[in-house]
Amino acid sequence: MPSAVAERVLLLHGLWMPGAVMTPLARRLRAAGFAPEICGYFGARGGLEDALPRLAARLQRPAHVVAHSLGGLVALGVLEAHPELPVARVVCLGSPLCGSVAARGLARHGPTRRLLGRAAEPLQRGCRPWRGRAQVGSIAGTRPLGLGRWFAAFDGPHDGTVAVAETRLAGLADHATVPASHSGLVLSPEAAALTVRFLRNGRFRP
């Protein structure tokens, strides 16, 4: 079981989603002995400028982070800017850590670019190779159901919004795939089980 200081887990949602979408995953983490807390932010409207200080304020006490999609970029952005924060492990679910080809497709046209709002640039850019203290694991979906496929020509398996290759950032402690769509990652029992294992051991597989 996790130690007392490691039981707290902050959950970050993705773009265009309310925090409530993380509730099923929060229930599974609570059943596994963790103390989940959902951290909301304004993805398209606020971008990283809104999300980073919100998360940093919540991470003054020891915690792990589990983040979906854009939330993964937020989590790594906070830890890069504030390496002193007491975060042991991070699990990213379908996060385009290497940049999103679907976001680049959306950004080519004014009407669809506006849907991305202030998250457009970080979603296209992704993150730098990870060199922080926290162990970071990434879970990608392989069920190709999602709107992103209409705006991108994916190279290889994808979850309908993010390609598996876009989730393989250099410096990760571990990487795994599950048969889930992009939005389905937060509902997947398999993704939840892998998340629990990583939060406890720093690896997805025994």
Residue, then its C-alpha position, 0 to 999 in steps of 0.5 A: m500500500p502507498s505510504a501516508v504521504a503518497e496517498r494523495v492523488l490530484l486528477l486533471h481533466g483534458l481540454w473541453m472537459p469538466g472535472a467531473v469526467m474524472t469521477p469514475l477514475a477517482r472512485r477506482l483510485r479511492a477503492a485502491g487505497f488512495a485519496p483522490e482530489i479533482c483539480g479543475y482548470f479552464g483548458a481552452r479559455g485559460g490555457l497553461e497560464d490559468a492551469l499552471p498556478r492552480l495546480a502549483a497551489r494544490l501541490q504544496r503538499p505531497a501528492h501524485v498526479v494522474a492527468h488526461s490529455l492536455g492535463g498531462l502537459v499541464a502536470l509536466g509544465v508545473l513540475e518543470a517550472h517548480p521542481e521543488l514541488p513534492v510530487a513522486r509520480v505522474v501518470c498521463l492518460g492519452s497526453p500528446l507529450c510530443g505534440s499533437v498532429a490533430a491540434r496542428g490540423l485544427a489550428r490551420h483554420g480559424p474556426t477550428r483553431r478557436l476551439l483550441g483557444r489558449a491551449a493551441e500552442p502547448l498542444q502543438r508543441g508538446c513537452r521537452p524530454w523529461r528530466g525531472r525528479a518525479q517518475v512519469g508513466s504514460i498510457a496510450g489508447t489504441r481504439p481509433l474512435g474520436l474527432g481527431r481522426w478527421f483533422a489528422a493523418f495519424d502515423g501508426p496506432h491512435d485513440g482517435t485523437v492522439a497517436v500512440a507515438e505522440t505519448r512516448l516522450a523521452g525520459l518516461a519511466d514506463h509506457a503502456t497501451v490499452p484498448a480504449s478511445h481517447s475519452g474512454l481512457v478515463l473510464s477504462p478499468e485496465a487503464a485504472a489498474l495500470t495507474v494504480r500499479f504505477l503509483r505504487n511501484g513506478r512501473f505499469r507491469p510487474 
